[in-house]
Amino acid sequence: MKVGHLARRFLGSLSPRRLAATDAEWVEGLLDPPERELWARTGRADRRHVVGVARRVEATLGDEATRPVLAAALLHDIGKLESGLGTYGRVIATLSIAVAGRDVAAAWCETGGFTRRVGLYARHEELGADLLALAGSDPLTVALVREQSVPVDERSVPDHLIEALTAADDG
């Protein structure tokens, strides 16, 4: 668990600051209409975070930061919405997953209440990829979101794209 990254995310989530207009316009120009509908469901803190991730991916990859790759960066956490957890719930979920491990997520999803929501949160990559596939996103966008935490030998996309996304997310 990257404590510094998580602490920065938590403190950033408490800020009421809105996304800069230039960033909002950049996002609008990158996402397809169904992706924009998903984006519209996210909160301020998530928007600021993923724009930072996408900007870092763009700086890292240069010409390889195509629209599908940047869409994945902007929507890599979209599956977290399925858990219905707010800031404090996400903190508890993150700590629970760190202690119990991601392997228990499937079992938690079979329960109810808060435990189920933590299980859904732990599976946010898979759930987000499903949302993007249903929205008609580019297959590369879907694969990048789905394969963020997949072992290297099980990936269908180039490793350097996922590594750039992961590094930007940790940045």
C-alpha positions as CSV (number, residue, x, y, z in Angstrom):
1,M,0.0,0.0,0.0
2,K,1.4,3.4,-1.0
3,V,0.6,5.4,2.1
4,G,1.9,8.8,0.8
5,H,-0.2,8.5,-2.3
6,L,-3.3,7.5,-0.3
7,A,-2.8,10.3,2.2
8,R,-2.5,12.9,-0.7
9,R,-5.7,11.4,-2.3
10,F,-7.6,11.7,1.0
11,L,-6.5,15.2,1.7
12,G,-7.2,16.2,-1.9
13,S,-10.7,14.7,-1.6
14,L,-11.6,17.1,1.1
15,S,-11.0,20.2,-1.1
16,P,-14.0,21.9,-2.5
17,R,-12.0,23.2,-5.5
18,R,-13.5,22.6,-8.9
19,L,-11.8,21.4,-12.0
20,A,-10.2,24.2,-14.0
21,A,-12.2,25.2,-17.0
22,T,-9.4,24.4,-19.4
23,D,-9.2,20.9,-17.9
24,A,-12.9,20.5,-18.2
25,E,-12.8,21.5,-21.9
26,W,-9.9,19.1,-22.5
27,V,-11.9,16.2,-21.0
28,E,-15.0,17.1,-23.0
29,G,-12.9,17.0,-26.2
30,L,-11.4,13.6,-25.4
31,L,-14.4,11.6,-24.2
32,D,-17.1,10.2,-26.4
33,P,-20.7,11.2,-25.4
34,P,-21.4,7.9,-23.5
35,E,-18.0,8.3,-21.7
36,R,-18.9,11.9,-20.8
37,E,-22.1,10.6,-19.2
38,L,-20.0,8.3,-17.0
39,W,-17.6,11.1,-16.3
40,A,-20.6,13.3,-15.2
41,R,-21.3,10.8,-12.4
42,T,-18.0,11.4,-10.7
43,G,-17.3,13.9,-8.0
44,R,-15.0,16.9,-7.9
45,A,-12.1,15.1,-6.1
46,D,-12.2,12.2,-8.5
47,R,-12.3,14.5,-11.5
48,R,-9.2,16.4,-10.3
49,H,-7.4,13.2,-9.6
50,V,-8.0,11.5,-13.0
51,V,-7.2,14.7,-14.9
52,G,-3.9,14.7,-13.2
53,V,-3.4,11.1,-14.0
54,A,-4.3,11.7,-17.7
55,R,-2.0,14.7,-17.9
56,R,0.9,12.6,-16.5
57,V,0.1,9.8,-18.9
58,E,0.2,12.2,-21.8
59,A,3.5,13.7,-20.7
60,T,5.0,10.2,-20.3
61,L,3.7,8.6,-23.5
62,G,3.8,11.6,-25.9
63,D,2.4,10.5,-29.3
64,E,1.4,7.2,-27.9
65,A,-1.1,9.0,-25.6
66,T,-3.9,8.4,-28.0
67,R,-7.6,9.2,-27.3
68,P,-8.3,5.6,-26.1
69,V,-5.3,5.7,-23.8
70,L,-6.2,9.1,-22.4
71,A,-9.9,8.0,-22.0
72,A,-8.7,5.1,-20.0
73,A,-6.6,7.4,-17.8
74,L,-9.6,9.7,-17.3
75,L,-12.0,6.8,-16.5
76,H,-9.7,4.3,-14.8
77,D,-11.5,4.7,-11.5
78,I,-15.1,4.8,-12.9
79,G,-15.9,1.4,-11.4
80,K,-15.5,2.8,-7.9
81,L,-18.9,4.5,-8.4
82,E,-20.6,1.0,-8.3
83,S,-19.6,0.7,-4.7
84,G,-21.6,3.8,-3.7
85,L,-18.9,4.6,-1.1
86,G,-18.0,8.2,-0.2
87,T,-14.7,9.5,1.0
88,Y,-14.6,7.9,4.4
89,G,-16.1,4.6,3.1
90,R,-13.4,4.5,0.5
91,V,-10.7,5.0,3.2
92,I,-12.2,2.1,5.2
93,A,-12.5,0.0,2.1
94,T,-8.8,0.6,1.1
95,L,-7.6,-0.3,4.5
96,S,-9.8,-3.4,4.6
97,I,-8.5,-4.6,1.2
98,A,-4.9,-3.9,2.3
99,V,-5.4,-6.1,5.4
100,A,-7.6,-8.9,3.9
101,G,-6.3,-8.8,0.3
102,R,-8.1,-8.4,-3.0
103,D,-8.8,-12.2,-3.2
104,V,-11.6,-11.9,-0.7
105,A,-13.4,-9.3,-2.9
106,A,-15.5,-11.9,-4.7
107,A,-16.7,-13.4,-1.4
108,W,-17.5,-9.9,0.0
109,C,-19.6,-9.2,-3.1
110,E,-21.8,-12.1,-2.2
111,T,-22.7,-10.5,1.1
112,G,-24.8,-7.4,1.8
113,G,-24.4,-4.0,3.2
114,F,-21.1,-2.3,3.7
115,T,-19.1,-5.5,3.2
116,R,-20.6,-5.9,-0.2
117,R,-19.8,-2.3,-1.1
118,V,-16.1,-2.9,0.0
119,G,-16.0,-6.0,-2.3
120,L,-17.4,-3.9,-5.2
121,Y,-14.8,-1.2,-4.5
122,A,-12.0,-3.8,-4.6
123,R,-13.2,-5.0,-8.0
124,H,-13.5,-1.4,-9.5
125,E,-11.2,-2.1,-12.5
126,E,-13.4,-5.0,-13.7
127,L,-16.6,-3.1,-13.0
128,G,-15.3,0.0,-14.7
129,A,-14.2,-1.9,-17.7
130,D,-17.7,-3.4,-17.9
131,L,-19.3,0.1,-17.7
132,L,-17.0,1.3,-20.5
133,A,-17.7,-1.7,-22.7
134,L,-21.5,-1.1,-22.3
135,A,-20.9,2.5,-23.2
136,G,-19.2,1.5,-26.4
137,S,-15.7,2.7,-25.5
138,D,-12.7,1.7,-27.6
139,P,-11.5,-1.8,-26.9
140,L,-8.1,-0.4,-25.8
141,T,-9.8,1.9,-23.3
142,V,-11.7,-1.1,-21.9
143,A,-8.6,-3.3,-21.7
144,L,-6.4,-0.7,-20.1
145,V,-9.0,-0.2,-17.3
146,R,-9.7,-3.9,-16.8
147,E,-6.0,-4.9,-16.8
148,Q,-4.6,-2.4,-14.4
149,S,-4.1,-5.0,-11.7
150,V,-3.9,-8.1,-13.8
151,P,-0.6,-10.0,-13.7
152,V,1.8,-9.2,-16.6
153,D,1.5,-12.6,-18.2
154,E,-2.3,-12.2,-18.4
155,R,-2.4,-8.8,-20.1
156,S,-3.6,-8.2,-23.7
157,V,-2.2,-4.6,-24.0
158,P,1.4,-3.5,-24.1
159,D,2.9,-3.4,-20.7
160,H,4.3,0.1,-21.1
161,L,0.8,1.5,-21.4
162,I,-0.4,0.0,-18.2
163,E,2.9,0.9,-16.5
164,A,2.5,4.5,-17.6
165,L,-1.1,4.5,-16.2
166,T,-0.1,2.9,-13.0
167,A,2.9,5.3,-12.5
168,A,0.7,8.3,-13.3
169,D,-2.0,7.1,-10.8
170,D,0.6,6.7,-8.1
171,G,2.1,10.1,-8.9
